[in-house]
Each structure stands twice: as C-alpha cells, then as structure tokens.
Amino acid sequence: MVDKRRRVVVEIREDLHRELRKLALLNDLRIYEVANAVLEDCLGDEERVRGLVRRLKVS
C-alpha cells in the first residue's frame, strides 16, 4: 500500500512552474496538488510515459 502522505521533492523548471501557477491560479503552497494530478494523469498512459522516457534518453 502506498503512503500518499509521503512527499518527495521534484525539481520543476521555472518556466513550467510559472505556467502551471498561471493556469491553476494557485499559490506555491497548493501547486503540488496540481502537479500531482498532472503526473497521475500522464502516468495513466503507460505507452506515453515509455515513449517520453525513450525520447529523453541521451546517449
């Protein structure tokens, strides 16, 4: 069972953070909820995630 209270720090580029704040109209203390929802939505599509990982690998 996953402990949903446990938090991990993830770095987000400043420009993406700014866009997310603008779209969500939230302050920094609540932005993690939107970021988690975006990640959950993306992770629901395993094929898309695998494609992103392949594309981002640098040789």
VENDACOR-V132214 format. One record per backbone hydrogen bond with DSSP energy under -1.0 kcal/mol. NH is the residue of the N-H (numbers start at 1). CO is the residue of the C=O. If there is no record, write none. Layout:
NH&CO + NH&CO
This chain:
4&2 + 6&3 + 17&13 + 18&14 + 19&15 + 20&16 + 21&17 + 22&18 + 23&19 + 24&20 + 25&21 + 30&27 + 33&30 + 35&31 + 36&32 + 37&33 + 38&34 + 39&35 + 40&36 + 41&37 + 42&38 + 43&39 + 44&40 + 45&42 + 49&45 + 50&46 + 51&47 + 52&48 + 53&49 + 54&50 + 55&51 + 56&52 + 57&53
